[in-house]
C-alpha cells in the first residue's frame, strides 16, 4: 500500500468514527422527535441524511481506489450539508431548543469541516496525480 493510500485509510477511519458517533445522535434524536414531539416528517429526512453520512464514510474507508474514496466522501459531504439544513429547520420550527440545537450543531460543524477538508485534499491530490501521469 502506498503512503498516500495509508493516509487516506487513516483519515477515513477518523471520519468514520466521527460520523458513526453523529449517526447515533441522529438516531436518538429521531426517536425523541417522533415519540416526544410527535414530529414525523422532518425527523425522517434528518434520519435518512444523518445516517447516510456514516454509511458513505464507511464505504469510503473500504474504497477500492482513490477515485472511489473521493466519490464516497463527496456523497458524505452532500448528505452532511442536507443534514445541517434539517437541523436548522427543526430548530426554527421549535422542535429543538437552543441548547439541543447548539450541541448538535457543534458536532455537525466538526463533521462537516472534516469532510470538507477530506474532499478538498483528495481532489487536489487526484489532480496532482493526473498532472503527473499526463507529464509521463
N, C-alpha and C positions, 0 to 999 in steps of 0.2 A: 504494500500500500504506500502510495506517495505521501510526502509530508503534507501537501495541500489537502489530500483526502483525509489524512489523520486529523487535520484542523477542522475540516467540515464535520467529521463524526463527533469531535469534542463539542463543537458549537451546537450540533443537532441534539446531543444528549442534554445539554443545558436548557435549550429551548423546549425540549420535550418535557423536562421536569417542571419548568415554569408553566407550560401550557396544561399539563396534567393537573397541577395544583389549581390553576384557574378554572379548568373544566369542572373540578369537584365543587368549587364555589358556585359555579353556574348551576349545577345540578341541584345543589341545596337551595339556591335562590329560587329556582323553578318550583321546587316543592313548596317553599314558603309562599310564593306568589299565588300558586294555584290553590293551596289549602287554606291559607290565612286571609289572603286578599281577594280570592275568587277571580283573579286575573288569568285568563287562559289564552289570549291571543298574542300579545306582545311577548309574554314569557315563553311561549312555544318557539317563537322566532329566535329569542335570545338563547334558548336551549340548543337549538339547531346550530346556530352560528358559533356560539361559545364553546361547544364541544368539538365542532369541526376543526377549530384551530389545532387542538391537540392531535386529532386524527391525522391531519395533514403533516404536522411536525413529526409524528411517529413514522409516517410513510417517507418523509424526507430523511429521517435518521437511517432508514433502511434502503435508501435510494441506490439504484444500480449504476448511476452515473452522476457526474457533476450537473448536467443539464436537468436530469430528473430531480435532483436535490433542489435546484433553483426553482423549478416549476412548482414543486410541492410547497416550498417556502413562500412563493408568490401567492399561492392559493390561501395558505395560512394567514398571510398578511391581509388579504382581501376579507377573509372571514373575521379577522380581528377588527378591521375597520367597521364592518357591519355590526359587530357586537358592541362596539363603542356607541354606535347610533342607538341601538336598543336600550343600552344602559342609560343614556341621556334621556331618551323618551320616557322610560319608566320613572325617572326622577322628575321630569317635567309634569308627568301625569299624577304625581304624588303617590306612586306605588312604592318608591324608595325615599326614605327621609334623607336629610343631608348627611348624617353620619354613615348610614349604609352606603349611600352613593359615593361619598369621599373615599371610603375604604375600598370599594370595588373599583372605582375609577383609578385609584393609585395602582392597584395590581394590573389593571388593564393597560395603563400607560407604560408600565415597565415591560410587559409582554409585547406590546405594540412596538416600542422602541427597539427591543432586541430583534424582533422580526424585521423591522425596517433596516437595521444595521446589517443583518444577515443578507437580506435581499440586495442591498446596495453593494456589499462586499463581494458577493458571489457574481453579480452582474459584471462588476469591474474585473474580477479575476477571469471570468469567462471571456470578456472582451480582450484582455491581455493574452490569454491563451490562443484565441482566434488570430490575433495580430501576429503572434509568434509563429503559428502554423502557416499563415499567409506568406511570411517572410522566408520560410524554409522551402 
